[in-house]
Amino acid sequence: MSTSLILACIWILAGAGVALLPVRRQYAPGIVLLAVAPALIIYLAMQHDPWIIMVSVAVLISMFRRPLMVLIRHLHRRRGGQQP
C-alpha cells in the first residue's frame, strides 16, 4: 500500500475519532481535518488513478456535508442571493 493511501486511512480513522467527541469539542479537530484534506487528495492524485480521487472526494463531502452546506449558504448570502 502506498504512503498516500496509508495517510488517507489514518485521516479516515481520525475523522471517525473526532465524530465520537462531543459536538463542542469537534470544531478544532474538524477544521484541521478539513484543512489537511485537499493536500491529501492532491497527494493521492499524484500517486493513483482518477477513481481513487473520486472516492476520496465523495468521502470528504460525506464527512463534511453539514459544514459544507453552511459554508455554501454563507457564501450565497454574501453574494446577495436569497435563502433556498
mmCIF file of the N, C-alpha and C atoms, coordinates in Angstrom:
data_MODEL
# 
_entry.id   MODEL 
# 
loop_
_atom_site.group_PDB 
_atom_site.id 
_atom_site.type_symbol 
_atom_site.label_atom_id 
_atom_site.label_alt_id 
_atom_site.label_comp_id 
_atom_site.label_asym_id 
_atom_site.label_entity_id 
_atom_site.label_seq_id 
_atom_site.pdbx_PDB_ins_code 
_atom_site.Cartn_x 
_atom_site.Cartn_y 
_atom_site.Cartn_z 
_atom_site.occupancy 
_atom_site.B_iso_or_equiv 
_atom_site.pdbx_formal_charge 
_atom_site.auth_seq_id 
_atom_site.auth_comp_id 
_atom_site.auth_asym_id 
_atom_site.auth_atom_id 
_atom_site.pdbx_PDB_model_num 
ATOM 1   N N  . MET A 1 1  ? 0.855   -1.170 0.000   1.00 0.00 ? 1  MET A N  1 
ATOM 2   C CA . MET A 1 1  ? 0.000   0.000  0.000   1.00 0.00 ? 1  MET A CA 1 
ATOM 3   C C  . MET A 1 1  ? 0.906   1.239  0.000   1.00 0.00 ? 1  MET A C  1 
ATOM 4   N N  . SER A 1 2  ? 0.486   2.245  -0.755  1.00 0.00 ? 2  SER A N  1 
ATOM 5   C CA . SER A 1 2  ? 1.305   3.446  -0.881  1.00 0.00 ? 2  SER A CA 1 
ATOM 6   C C  . SER A 1 2  ? 1.172   4.344  0.351   1.00 0.00 ? 2  SER A C  1 
ATOM 7   N N  . THR A 1 3  ? 2.099   5.259  0.469   1.00 0.00 ? 3  THR A N  1 
ATOM 8   C CA . THR A 1 3  ? 2.097   6.196  1.593   1.00 0.00 ? 3  THR A CA 1 
ATOM 9   C C  . THR A 1 3  ? 0.842   7.052  1.591   1.00 0.00 ? 3  THR A C  1 
ATOM 10  N N  . SER A 1 4  ? 0.402   7.474  0.408   1.00 0.00 ? 4  SER A N  1 
ATOM 11  C CA . SER A 1 4  ? -0.779  8.332  0.342   1.00 0.00 ? 4  SER A CA 1 
ATOM 12  C C  . SER A 1 4  ? -2.032  7.590  0.801   1.00 0.00 ? 4  SER A C  1 
ATOM 13  N N  . LEU A 1 5  ? -2.152  6.304  0.462   1.00 0.00 ? 5  LEU A N  1 
ATOM 14  C CA . LEU A 1 5  ? -3.306  5.529  0.924   1.00 0.00 ? 5  LEU A CA 1 
ATOM 15  C C  . LEU A 1 5  ? -3.251  5.292  2.429   1.00 0.00 ? 5  LEU A C  1 
ATOM 16  N N  . ILE A 1 6  ? -2.077  5.070  2.967   1.00 0.00 ? 6  ILE A N  1 
ATOM 17  C CA . ILE A 1 6  ? -1.945  4.895  4.416   1.00 0.00 ? 6  ILE A CA 1 
ATOM 18  C C  . ILE A 1 6  ? -2.351  6.178  5.131   1.00 0.00 ? 6  ILE A C  1 
ATOM 19  N N  . LEU A 1 7  ? -1.890  7.329  4.615   1.00 0.00 ? 7  LEU A N  1 
ATOM 20  C CA . LEU A 1 7  ? -2.277  8.610  5.215   1.00 0.00 ? 7  LEU A CA 1 
ATOM 21  C C  . LEU A 1 7  ? -3.773  8.859  5.093   1.00 0.00 ? 7  LEU A C  1 
ATOM 22  N N  . ALA A 1 8  ? -4.365  8.454  3.958   1.00 0.00 ? 8  ALA A N  1 
ATOM 23  C CA . ALA A 1 8  ? -5.810  8.607  3.787   1.00 0.00 ? 8  ALA A CA 1 
ATOM 24  C C  . ALA A 1 8  ? -6.575  7.737  4.788   1.00 0.00 ? 8  ALA A C  1 
ATOM 25  N N  . CYS A 1 9  ? -6.092  6.535  5.032   1.00 0.00 ? 9  CYS A N  1 
ATOM 26  C CA . CYS A 1 9  ? -6.731  5.662  6.028   1.00 0.00 ? 9  CYS A CA 1 
ATOM 27  C C  . CYS A 1 9  ? -6.615  6.253  7.428   1.00 0.00 ? 9  CYS A C  1 
ATOM 28  N N  . ILE A 1 10 ? -5.464  6.816  7.748   1.00 0.00 ? 10 ILE A N  1 
ATOM 29  C CA . ILE A 1 10 ? -5.286  7.471  9.047   1.00 0.00 ? 10 ILE A CA 1 
ATOM 30  C C  . ILE A 1 10 ? -6.220  8.670  9.165   1.00 0.00 ? 10 ILE A C  1 
ATOM 31  N N  . TRP A 1 11 ? -6.385  9.423  8.065   1.00 0.00 ? 11 TRP A N  1 
ATOM 32  C CA . TRP A 1 11 ? -7.292  10.570 8.049   1.00 0.00 ? 11 TRP A CA 1 
ATOM 33  C C  . TRP A 1 11 ? -8.726  10.123 8.322   1.00 0.00 ? 11 TRP A C  1 
ATOM 34  N N  . ILE A 1 12 ? -9.138  9.008  7.717   1.00 0.00 ? 12 ILE A N  1 
ATOM 35  C CA . ILE A 1 12 ? -10.492 8.494  7.933   1.00 0.00 ? 12 ILE A CA 1 
ATOM 36  C C  . ILE A 1 12 ? -10.667 8.041  9.377   1.00 0.00 ? 12 ILE A C  1 
ATOM 37  N N  . LEU A 1 13 ? -9.678  7.354  9.922   1.00 0.00 ? 13 LEU A N  1 
ATOM 38  C CA . LEU A 1 13 ? -9.768  6.927  11.327  1.00 0.00 ? 13 LEU A CA 1 
ATOM 39  C C  . LEU A 1 13 ? -9.796  8.134  12.268  1.00 0.00 ? 13 LEU A C  1 
ATOM 40  N N  . ALA A 1 14 ? -9.024  9.160  11.948  1.00 0.00 ? 14 ALA A N  1 
ATOM 41  C CA . ALA A 1 14 ? -9.049  10.386 12.759  1.00 0.00 ? 14 ALA A CA 1 
ATOM 42  C C  . ALA A 1 14 ? -10.415 11.045 12.677  1.00 0.00 ? 14 ALA A C  1 
ATOM 43  N N  . GLY A 1 15 ? -11.012 11.054 11.495  1.00 0.00 ? 15 GLY A N  1 
ATOM 44  C CA . GLY A 1 15 ? -12.355 11.612 11.342  1.00 0.00 ? 15 GLY A CA 1 
ATOM 45  C C  . GLY A 1 15 ? -13.388 10.835 12.138  1.00 0.00 ? 15 GLY A C  1 
ATOM 46  N N  . ALA A 1 16 ? -13.264 9.522  12.160  1.00 0.00 ? 16 ALA A N  1 
ATOM 47  C CA . ALA A 1 16 ? -14.177 8.702  12.959  1.00 0.00 ? 16 ALA A CA 1 
ATOM 48  C C  . ALA A 1 16 ? -13.968 8.973  14.447  1.00 0.00 ? 16 ALA A C  1 
ATOM 49  N N  . GLY A 1 17 ? -12.720 9.173  14.848  1.00 0.00 ? 17 GLY A N  1 
ATOM 50  C CA . GLY A 1 17 ? -12.440 9.504  16.249  1.00 0.00 ? 17 GLY A CA 1 
ATOM 51  C C  . GLY A 1 17 ? -12.998 10.857 16.646  1.00 0.00 ? 17 GLY A C  1 
ATOM 52  N N  . VAL A 1 18 ? -12.894 11.826 15.742  1.00 0.00 ? 18 VAL A N  1 
ATOM 53  C CA . VAL A 1 18 ? -13.452 13.159 16.018  1.00 0.00 ? 18 VAL A CA 1 
ATOM 54  C C  . VAL A 1 18 ? -14.972 13.082 16.130  1.00 0.00 ? 18 VAL A C  1 
ATOM 55  N N  . ALA A 1 19 ? -15.587 12.226 15.323  1.00 0.00 ? 19 ALA A N  1 
ATOM 56  C CA . ALA A 1 19 ? -17.043 12.087 15.367  1.00 0.00 ? 19 ALA A CA 1 
ATOM 57  C C  . ALA A 1 19 ? -17.526 11.540 16.712  1.00 0.00 ? 19 ALA A C  1 
ATOM 58  N N  . LEU A 1 20 ? -16.669 10.845 17.423  1.00 0.00 ? 20 LEU A N  1 
ATOM 59  C CA . LEU A 1 20 ? -17.037 10.305 18.728  1.00 0.00 ? 20 LEU A CA 1 
ATOM 60  C C  . LEU A 1 20 ? -16.993 11.359 19.832  1.00 0.00 ? 20 LEU A C  1 
ATOM 61  N N  . LEU A 1 21 ? -16.343 12.477 19.565  1.00 0.00 ? 21 LEU A N  1 
ATOM 62  C CA . LEU A 1 21 ? -16.236 13.546 20.561  1.00 0.00 ? 21 LEU A CA 1 
ATOM 63  C C  . LEU A 1 21 ? -17.565 14.275 20.715  1.00 0.00 ? 21 LEU A C  1 
ATOM 64  N N  . PRO A 1 22 ? -17.779 14.932 21.852  1.00 0.00 ? 22 PRO A N  1 
ATOM 65  C CA . PRO A 1 22 ? -18.956 15.787 21.976  1.00 0.00 ? 22 PRO A CA 1 
ATOM 66  C C  . PRO A 1 22 ? -18.891 16.916 20.939  1.00 0.00 ? 22 PRO A C  1 
ATOM 67  N N  . VAL A 1 23 ? -20.037 17.417 20.511  1.00 0.00 ? 23 VAL A N  1 
ATOM 68  C CA . VAL A 1 23 ? -20.104 18.389 19.424  1.00 0.00 ? 23 VAL A CA 1 
ATOM 69  C C  . VAL A 1 23 ? -19.240 19.611 19.704  1.00 0.00 ? 23 VAL A C  1 
ATOM 70  N N  . ARG A 1 24 ? -19.242 20.110 20.918  1.00 0.00 ? 24 ARG A N  1 
ATOM 71  C CA . ARG A 1 24 ? -18.479 21.327 21.215  1.00 0.00 ? 24 ARG A CA 1 
ATOM 72  C C  . ARG A 1 24 ? -16.976 21.110 21.104  1.00 0.00 ? 24 ARG A C  1 
ATOM 73  N N  . ARG A 1 25 ? -16.533 19.868 21.150  1.00 0.00 ? 25 ARG A N  1 
ATOM 74  C CA . ARG A 1 25 ? -15.100 19.568 21.033  1.00 0.00 ? 25 ARG A CA 1 
ATOM 75  C C  . ARG A 1 25 ? -14.706 19.084 19.637  1.00 0.00 ? 25 ARG A C  1 
ATOM 76  N N  . GLN A 1 26 ? -15.655 19.046 18.693  1.00 0.00 ? 26 GLN A N  1 
ATOM 77  C CA . GLN A 1 26 ? -15.363 18.576 17.345  1.00 0.00 ? 26 GLN A CA 1 
ATOM 78  C C  . GLN A 1 26 ? -14.822 19.669 16.430  1.00 0.00 ? 26 GLN A C  1 
ATOM 79  N N  . TYR A 1 27 ? -15.019 20.932 16.774  1.00 0.00 ? 27 TYR A N  1 
ATOM 80  C CA . TYR A 1 27 ? -14.709 22.021 15.850  1.00 0.00 ? 27 TYR A CA 1 
ATOM 81  C C  . TYR A 1 27 ? -13.223 22.110 15.502  1.00 0.00 ? 27 TYR A C  1 
ATOM 82  N N  . ALA A 1 28 ? -12.361 22.199 16.477  1.00 0.00 ? 28 ALA A N  1 
ATOM 83  C CA . ALA A 1 28 ? -10.924 22.375 16.200  1.00 0.00 ? 28 ALA A CA 1 
ATOM 84  C C  . ALA A 1 28 ? -10.345 21.188 15.425  1.00 0.00 ? 28 ALA A C  1 
ATOM 85  N N  . PRO A 1 29 ? -10.558 19.941 15.876  1.00 0.00 ? 29 PRO A N  1 
ATOM 86  C CA . PRO A 1 29 ? -10.005 18.835 15.086  1.00 0.00 ? 29 PRO A CA 1 
ATOM 87  C C  . PRO A 1 29 ? -10.666 18.711 13.716  1.00 0.00 ? 29 PRO A C  1 
ATOM 88  N N  . GLY A 1 30 ? -11.948 19.068 13.634  1.00 0.00 ? 30 GLY A N  1 
ATOM 89  C CA . GLY A 1 30 ? -12.637 19.019 12.348  1.00 0.00 ? 30 GLY A CA 1 
ATOM 90  C C  . GLY A 1 30 ? -12.068 20.011 11.361  1.00 0.00 ? 30 GLY A C  1 
ATOM 91  N N  . ILE A 1 31 ? -11.727 21.200 11.833  1.00 0.00 ? 31 ILE A N  1 
ATOM 92  C CA . ILE A 1 31 ? -11.119 22.207 10.957  1.00 0.00 ? 31 ILE A CA 1 
ATOM 93  C C  . ILE A 1 31 ? -9.751  21.737 10.481  1.00 0.00 ? 31 ILE A C  1 
ATOM 94  N N  . VAL A 1 32 ? -8.994  21.099 11.363  1.00 0.00 ? 32 VAL A N  1 
ATOM 95  C CA . VAL A 1 32 ? -7.680  20.573 10.968  1.00 0.00 ? 32 VAL A CA 1 
ATOM 96  C C  . VAL A 1 32 ? -7.852  19.490 9.892   1.00 0.00 ? 32 VAL A C  1 
ATOM 97  N N  . LEU A 1 33 ? -8.807  18.593 10.105  1.00 0.00 ? 33 LEU A N  1 
ATOM 98  C CA . LEU A 1 33 ? -9.051  17.554 9.107   1.00 0.00 ? 33 LEU A CA 1 
ATOM 99  C C  . LEU A 1 33 ? -9.488  18.153 7.776   1.00 0.00 ? 33 LEU A C  1 
ATOM 100 N N  . LEU A 1 34 ? -10.344 19.151 7.828   1.00 0.00 ? 34 LEU A N  1 
ATOM 101 C CA . LEU A 1 34 ? -10.814 19.799 6.607   1.00 0.00 ? 34 LEU A CA 1 
ATOM 102 C C  . LEU A 1 34 ? -9.683  20.535 5.896   1.00 0.00 ? 34 LEU A C  1 
ATOM 103 N N  . ALA A 1 35 ? -8.767  21.119 6.651   1.00 0.00 ? 35 ALA A N  1 
ATOM 104 C CA . ALA A 1 35 ? -7.641  21.835 6.052   1.00 0.00 ? 35 ALA A CA 1 
ATOM 105 C C  . ALA A 1 35 ? -6.631  20.882 5.424   1.00 0.00 ? 35 ALA A C  1 
ATOM 106 N N  . VAL A 1 36 ? -6.462  19.711 6.008   1.00 0.00 ? 36 VAL A N  1 
ATOM 107 C CA . VAL A 1 36 ? -5.493  18.734 5.508   1.00 0.00 ? 36 VAL A CA 1 
ATOM 108 C C  . VAL A 1 36 ? -6.034  17.972 4.287   1.00 0.00 ? 36 VAL A C  1 
ATOM 109 N N  . ALA A 1 37 ? -7.340  17.878 4.169   1.00 0.00 ? 37 ALA A N  1 
ATOM 110 C CA . ALA A 1 37 ? -7.956  17.063 3.127   1.00 0.00 ? 37 ALA A CA 1 
ATOM 111 C C  . ALA A 1 37 ? -7.534  17.430 1.707   1.00 0.00 ? 37 ALA A C  1 
ATOM 112 N N  . PRO A 1 38 ? -7.536  18.703 1.296   1.00 0.00 ? 38 PRO A N  1 
ATOM 113 C CA . PRO A 1 38 ? -7.126  18.986 -0.088  1.00 0.00 ? 38 PRO A CA 1 
ATOM 114 C C  . PRO A 1 38 ? -5.686  18.552 -0.404  1.00 0.00 ? 38 PRO A C  1 
ATOM 115 N N  . ALA A 1 39 ? -4.783  18.762 0.529   1.00 0.00 ? 39 ALA A N  1 
ATOM 116 C CA . ALA A 1 39 ? -3.400  18.336 0.304   1.00 0.00 ? 39 ALA A CA 1 
ATOM 117 C C  . ALA A 1 39 ? -3.325  16.813 0.184   1.00 0.00 ? 39 ALA A C  1 
ATOM 118 N N  . LEU A 1 40 ? -4.081  16.118 1.008   1.00 0.00 ? 40 LEU A N  1 
ATOM 119 C CA . LEU A 1 40 ? -4.087  14.660 0.950   1.00 0.00 ? 40 LEU A CA 1 
ATOM 120 C C  . LEU A 1 40 ? -4.686  14.166 -0.367  1.00 0.00 ? 40 LEU A C  1 
ATOM 121 N N  . ILE A 1 41 ? -5.736  14.814 -0.837  1.00 0.00 ? 41 ILE A N  1 
ATOM 122 C CA . ILE A 1 41 ? -6.342  14.418 -2.110  1.00 0.00 ? 41 ILE A CA 1 
ATOM 123 C C  . ILE A 1 41 ? -5.379  14.683 -3.267  1.00 0.00 ? 41 ILE A C  1 
ATOM 124 N N  . ILE A 1 42 ? -4.664  15.784 -3.215  1.00 0.00 ? 42 ILE A N  1 
ATOM 125 C CA . ILE A 1 42 ? -3.669  16.072 -4.261  1.00 0.00 ? 42 ILE A CA 1 
ATOM 126 C C  . ILE A 1 42 ? -2.555  15.024 -4.228  1.00 0.00 ? 42 ILE A C  1 
ATOM 127 N N  . TYR A 1 43 ? -2.127  14.648 -3.033  1.00 0.00 ? 43 TYR A N  1 
ATOM 128 C CA . TYR A 1 43 ? -1.099  13.609 -2.892  1.00 0.00 ? 43 TYR A CA 1 
ATOM 129 C C  . TYR A 1 43 ? -1.611  12.277 -3.451  1.00 0.00 ? 43 TYR A C  1 
ATOM 130 N N  . LEU A 1 44 ? -2.874  11.949 -3.179  1.00 0.00 ? 44 LEU A N  1 
ATOM 131 C CA . LEU A 1 44 ? -3.467  10.747 -3.753  1.00 0.00 ? 44 LEU A CA 1 
ATOM 132 C C  . LEU A 1 44 ? -3.507  10.833 -5.274  1.00 0.00 ? 44 LEU A C  1 
ATOM 133 N N  . ALA A 1 45 ? -3.836  12.016 -5.802  1.00 0.00 ? 45 ALA A N  1 
ATOM 134 C CA . ALA A 1 45 ? -3.933  12.199 -7.249  1.00 0.00 ? 45 ALA A CA 1 
ATOM 135 C C  . ALA A 1 45 ? -2.583  11.981 -7.929  1.00 0.00 ? 45 ALA A C  1 
ATOM 136 N N  . MET A 1 46 ? -1.514  12.355 -7.259  1.00 0.00 ? 46 MET A N  1 
ATOM 137 C CA . MET A 1 46 ? -0.190  12.193 -7.848  1.00 0.00 ? 46 MET A CA 1 
ATOM 138 C C  . MET A 1 46 ? 0.234   10.723 -7.914  1.00 0.00 ? 46 MET A C  1 
ATOM 139 N N  . GLN A 1 47 ? -0.312  9.887  -7.039  1.00 0.00 ? 47 GLN A N  1 
ATOM 140 C CA . GLN A 1 47 ? 0.149   8.506  -6.966  1.00 0.00 ? 47 GLN A CA 1 
ATOM 141 C C  . GLN A 1 47 ? -0.832  7.474  -7.508  1.00 0.00 ? 47 GLN A C  1 
ATOM 142 N N  . HIS A 1 48 ? -2.104  7.866  -7.746  1.00 0.00 ? 48 HIS A N  1 
ATOM 143 C CA . HIS A 1 48 ? -3.104  6.854  -8.083  1.00 0.00 ? 48 HIS A CA 1 
ATOM 144 C C  . HIS A 1 48 ? -4.007  7.283  -9.226  1.00 0.00 ? 48 HIS A C  1 
ATOM 145 N N  . ASP A 1 49 ? -4.889  6.375  -9.586  1.00 0.00 ? 49 ASP A N  1 
ATOM 146 C CA . ASP A 1 49 ? -5.837  6.587  -10.676 1.00 0.00 ? 49 ASP A CA 1 
ATOM 147 C C  . ASP A 1 49 ? -6.945  7.565  -10.279 1.00 0.00 ? 49 ASP A C  1 
ATOM 148 N N  . PRO A 1 50 ? -7.637  8.099  -11.297 1.00 0.00 ? 50 PRO A N  1 
ATOM 149 C CA . PRO A 1 50 ? -8.717  9.059  -11.024 1.00 0.00 ? 50 PRO A CA 1 
ATOM 150 C C  . PRO A 1 50 ? -9.864  8.508  -10.179 1.00 0.00 ? 50 PRO A C  1 
ATOM 151 N N  . TRP A 1 51 ? -10.133 7.217  -10.233 1.00 0.00 ? 51 TRP A N  1 
ATOM 152 C CA . TRP A 1 51 ? -11.259 6.689  -9.461  1.00 0.00 ? 51 TRP A CA 1 
ATOM 153 C C  . TRP A 1 51 ? -11.006 6.794  -7.961  1.00 0.00 ? 51 TRP A C  1 
ATOM 154 N N  . ILE A 1 52 ? -9.756  6.701  -7.534  1.00 0.00 ? 52 ILE A N  1 
ATOM 155 C CA . ILE A 1 52 ? -9.440  6.862  -6.109  1.00 0.00 ? 52 ILE A CA 1 
ATOM 156 C C  . ILE A 1 52 ? -9.688  8.307  -5.680  1.00 0.00 ? 52 ILE A C  1 
ATOM 157 N N  . ILE A 1 53 ? -9.396  9.247  -6.563  1.00 0.00 ? 53 ILE A N  1 
ATOM 158 C CA . ILE A 1 53 ? -9.644  10.655 -6.249  1.00 0.00 ? 53 ILE A CA 1 
ATOM 159 C C  . ILE A 1 53 ? -11.137 10.899 -6.134  1.00 0.00 ? 53 ILE A C  1 
ATOM 160 N N  . MET A 1 54 ? -11.927 10.306 -7.028  1.00 0.00 ? 54 MET A N  1 
ATOM 161 C CA . MET A 1 54 ? -13.385 10.469 -6.953  1.00 0.00 ? 54 MET A CA 1 
ATOM 162 C C  . MET A 1 54 ? -13.934 9.892  -5.652  1.00 0.00 ? 54 MET A C  1 
ATOM 163 N N  . VAL A 1 55 ? -13.417 8.747  -5.248  1.00 0.00 ? 55 VAL A N  1 
ATOM 164 C CA . VAL A 1 55 ? -13.858 8.139  -3.985  1.00 0.00 ? 55 VAL A CA 1 
ATOM 165 C C  . VAL A 1 55 ? -13.455 9.020  -2.805  1.00 0.00 ? 55 VAL A C  1 
ATOM 166 N N  . SER A 1 56 ? -12.244 9.557  -2.827  1.00 0.00 ? 56 SER A N  1 
ATOM 167 C CA . SER A 1 56 ? -11.791 10.388 -1.708  1.00 0.00 ? 56 SER A CA 1 
ATOM 168 C C  . SER A 1 56 ? -12.582 11.696 -1.623  1.00 0.00 ? 56 SER A C  1 
ATOM 169 N N  . VAL A 1 57 ? -12.931 12.283 -2.759  1.00 0.00 ? 57 VAL A N  1 
ATOM 170 C CA . VAL A 1 57 ? -13.763 13.492 -2.735  1.00 0.00 ? 57 VAL A CA 1 
ATOM 171 C C  . VAL A 1 57 ? -15.161 13.158 -2.208  1.00 0.00 ? 57 VAL A C  1 
ATOM 172 N N  . ALA A 1 58 ? -15.706 11.996 -2.603  1.00 0.00 ? 58 ALA A N  1 
ATOM 173 C CA . ALA A 1 58 ? -17.013 11.578 -2.100  1.00 0.00 ? 58 ALA A CA 1 
ATOM 174 C C  . ALA A 1 58 ? -16.977 11.372 -0.580  1.00 0.00 ? 58 ALA A C  1 
ATOM 175 N N  . VAL A 1 59 ? -15.891 10.794 -0.080  1.00 0.00 ? 59 VAL A N  1 
ATOM 176 C CA . VAL A 1 59 ? -15.742 10.608 1.373   1.00 0.00 ? 59 VAL A CA 1 
ATOM 177 C C  . VAL A 1 59 ? -15.660 11.962 2.071   1.00 0.00 ? 59 VAL A C  1 
ATOM 178 N N  . LEU A 1 60 ? -14.897 12.884 1.504   1.00 0.00 ? 60 LEU A N  1 
ATOM 179 C CA . LEU A 1 60 ? -14.773 14.225 2.086   1.00 0.00 ? 60 LEU A CA 1 
ATOM 180 C C  . LEU A 1 60 ? -16.120 14.921 2.146   1.00 0.00 ? 60 LEU A C  1 
ATOM 181 N N  . ILE A 1 61 ? -16.867 14.881 1.054   1.00 0.00 ? 61 ILE A N  1 
ATOM 182 C CA . ILE A 1 61 ? -18.187 15.519 1.025   1.00 0.00 ? 61 ILE A CA 1 
ATOM 183 C C  . ILE A 1 61 ? -19.133 14.835 1.995   1.00 0.00 ? 61 ILE A C  1 
ATOM 184 N N  . SER A 1 62 ? -19.055 13.518 2.088   1.00 0.00 ? 62 SER A N  1 
ATOM 185 C CA . SER A 1 62 ? -19.922 12.785 3.006   1.00 0.00 ? 62 SER A CA 1 
ATOM 186 C C  . SER A 1 62 ? -19.630 13.137 4.464   1.00 0.00 ? 62 SER A C  1 
ATOM 187 N N  . MET A 1 63 ? -18.352 13.226 4.818   1.00 0.00 ? 63 MET A N  1 
ATOM 188 C CA . MET A 1 63 ? -17.992 13.508 6.209   1.00 0.00 ? 63 MET A CA 1 
ATOM 189 C C  . MET A 1 63 ? -18.276 14.947 6.603   1.00 0.00 ? 63 MET A C  1 
ATOM 190 N N  . PHE A 1 64 ? -18.162 15.874 5.656   1.00 0.00 ? 64 PHE A N  1 
ATOM 191 C CA . PHE A 1 64 ? -18.311 17.296 5.966   1.00 0.00 ? 64 PHE A CA 1 
ATOM 192 C C  . PHE A 1 64 ? -19.522 17.896 5.271   1.00 0.00 ? 64 PHE A C  1 
ATOM 193 N N  . ARG A 1 65 ? -20.586 17.109 5.082   1.00 0.00 ? 65 ARG A N  1 
ATOM 194 C CA . ARG A 1 65 ? -21.740 17.610 4.337   1.00 0.00 ? 65 ARG A CA 1 
ATOM 195 C C  . ARG A 1 65 ? -22.418 18.784 5.035   1.00 0.00 ? 65 ARG A C  1 
ATOM 196 N N  . ARG A 1 66 ? -22.585 18.726 6.321   1.00 0.00 ? 66 ARG A N  1 
ATOM 197 C CA . ARG A 1 66 ? -23.254 19.841 7.023   1.00 0.00 ? 66 ARG A CA 1 
ATOM 198 C C  . ARG A 1 66 ? -22.384 21.091 7.069   1.00 0.00 ? 66 ARG A C  1 
ATOM 199 N N  . PRO A 1 67 ? -21.119 21.005 7.455   1.00 0.00 ? 67 PRO A N  1 
ATOM 200 C CA . PRO A 1 67 ? -20.300 22.222 7.416   1.00 0.00 ? 67 PRO A CA 1 
ATOM 201 C C  . PRO A 1 67 ? -20.186 22.812 6.011   1.00 0.00 ? 67 PRO A C  1 
ATOM 202 N N  . LEU A 1 68 ? -20.133 21.961 4.998   1.00 0.00 ? 68 LEU A N  1 
ATOM 203 C CA . LEU A 1 68 ? -20.054 22.464 3.631   1.00 0.00 ? 68 LEU A CA 1 
ATOM 204 C C  . LEU A 1 68 ? -21.351 23.145 3.215   1.00 0.00 ? 68 LEU A C  1 
ATOM 205 N N  . MET A 1 69 ? -22.502 22.604 3.651   1.00 0.00 ? 69 MET A N  1 
ATOM 206 C CA . MET A 1 69 ? -23.783 23.252 3.337   1.00 0.00 ? 69 MET A CA 1 
ATOM 207 C C  . MET A 1 69 ? -23.863 24.619 4.008   1.00 0.00 ? 69 MET A C  1 
ATOM 208 N N  . VAL A 1 70 ? -23.409 24.718 5.250   1.00 0.00 ? 70 VAL A N  1 
ATOM 209 C CA . VAL A 1 70 ? -23.406 26.002 5.952   1.00 0.00 ? 70 VAL A CA 1 
ATOM 210 C C  . VAL A 1 70 ? -22.494 26.992 5.240   1.00 0.00 ? 70 VAL A C  1 
ATOM 211 N N  . LEU A 1 71 ? -21.335 26.542 4.801   1.00 0.00 ? 71 LEU A N  1 
ATOM 212 C CA . LEU A 1 71 ? -20.407 27.401 4.078   1.00 0.00 ? 71 LEU A CA 1 
ATOM 213 C C  . LEU A 1 71 ? -21.013 27.880 2.758   1.00 0.00 ? 71 LEU A C  1 
ATOM 214 N N  . ILE A 1 72 ? -21.671 26.990 2.031   1.00 0.00 ? 72 ILE A N  1 
ATOM 215 C CA . ILE A 1 72 ? -22.305 27.371 0.765   1.00 0.00 ? 72 ILE A CA 1 
ATOM 216 C C  . ILE A 1 72 ? -23.406 28.391 1.006   1.00 0.00 ? 72 ILE A C  1 
ATOM 217 N N  . ARG A 1 73 ? -24.225 28.181 2.045   1.00 0.00 ? 73 ARG A N  1 
ATOM 218 C CA . ARG A 1 73 ? -25.276 29.153 2.370   1.00 0.00 ? 73 ARG A CA 1 
ATOM 219 C C  . ARG A 1 73 ? -24.682 30.508 2.734   1.00 0.00 ? 73 ARG A C  1 
ATOM 220 N N  . HIS A 1 74 ? -23.622 30.489 3.519   1.00 0.00 ? 74 HIS A N  1 
ATOM 221 C CA . HIS A 1 74 ? -22.974 31.736 3.922   1.00 0.00 ? 74 HIS A CA 1 
ATOM 222 C C  . HIS A 1 74 ? -22.428 32.483 2.710   1.00 0.00 ? 74 HIS A C  1 
ATOM 223 N N  . LEU A 1 75 ? -21.753 31.779 1.827   1.00 0.00 ? 75 LEU A N  1 
ATOM 224 C CA . LEU A 1 75 ? -21.214 32.412 0.627   1.00 0.00 ? 75 LEU A CA 1 
ATOM 225 C C  . LEU A 1 75 ? -22.324 32.913 -0.287  1.00 0.00 ? 75 LEU A C  1 
ATOM 226 N N  . HIS A 1 76 ? -23.422 32.159 -0.363  1.00 0.00 ? 76 HIS A N  1 
ATOM 227 C CA . HIS A 1 76 ? -24.537 32.567 -1.182  1.00 0.00 ? 76 HIS A CA 1 
ATOM 228 C C  . HIS A 1 76 ? -25.163 33.867 -0.646  1.00 0.00 ? 76 HIS A C  1 
ATOM 229 N N  . ARG A 1 77 ? -25.306 33.962 0.672   1.00 0.00 ? 77 ARG A N  1 
ATOM 230 C CA . ARG A 1 77 ? -25.859 35.179 1.284   1.00 0.00 ? 77 ARG A CA 1 
ATOM 231 C C  . ARG A 1 77 ? -24.934 36.373 1.093   1.00 0.00 ? 77 ARG A C  1 
ATOM 232 N N  . ARG A 1 78 ? -23.638 36.139 1.167   1.00 0.00 ? 78 ARG A N  1 
ATOM 233 C CA . ARG A 1 78 ? -22.677 37.248 0.972   1.00 0.00 ? 78 ARG A CA 1 
ATOM 234 C C  . ARG A 1 78 ? -22.743 37.802 -0.443  1.00 0.00 ? 78 ARG A C  1 
ATOM 235 N N  . ARG A 1 79 ? -23.090 36.958 -1.401  1.00 0.00 ? 79 ARG A N  1 
ATOM 236 C CA . ARG A 1 79 ? -23.217 37.423 -2.787  1.00 0.00 ? 79 ARG A CA 1 
ATOM 237 C C  . ARG A 1 79 ? -24.558 38.092 -3.036  1.00 0.00 ? 79 ARG A C  1 
ATOM 238 N N  . GLY A 1 80 ? -25.420 38.128 -2.028  1.00 0.00 ? 80 GLY A N  1 
ATOM 239 C CA . GLY A 1 80 ? -26.714 38.806 -2.171  1.00 0.00 ? 80 GLY A CA 1 
ATOM 240 C C  . GLY A 1 80 ? -27.823 37.908 -2.649  1.00 0.00 ? 80 GLY A C  1 
ATOM 241 N N  . GLY A 1 81 ? -27.630 36.614 -2.597  1.00 0.00 ? 81 GLY A N  1 
ATOM 242 C CA . GLY A 1 81 ? -28.660 35.678 -3.049  1.00 0.00 ? 81 GLY A CA 1 
ATOM 243 C C  . GLY A 1 81 ? -29.717 35.443 -1.988  1.00 0.00 ? 81 GLY A C  1 
ATOM 244 N N  . GLN A 1 82 ? -30.813 34.837 -2.405  1.00 0.00 ? 82 GLN A N  1 
ATOM 245 C CA . GLN A 1 82 ? -31.897 34.503 -1.497  1.00 0.00 ? 82 GLN A CA 1 
ATOM 246 C C  . GLN A 1 82 ? -31.601 33.190 -0.781  1.00 0.00 ? 82 GLN A C  1 
ATOM 247 N N  . GLN A 1 83 ? -32.172 33.031 0.385   1.00 0.00 ? 83 GLN A N  1 
ATOM 248 C CA . GLN A 1 83 ? -32.050 31.793 1.145   1.00 0.00 ? 83 GLN A CA 1 
ATOM 249 C C  . GLN A 1 83 ? -32.845 30.707 0.426   1.00 0.00 ? 83 GLN A C  1 
ATOM 250 N N  . PRO A 1 84 ? -32.245 29.534 0.105   1.00 0.00 ? 84 PRO A N  1 
ATOM 251 C CA . PRO A 1 84 ? -33.002 28.482 -0.600  1.00 0.00 ? 84 PRO A CA 1 
ATOM 252 C C  . PRO A 1 84 ? -34.034 27.825 0.279   1.00 0.00 ? 84 PRO A C  1 
# 
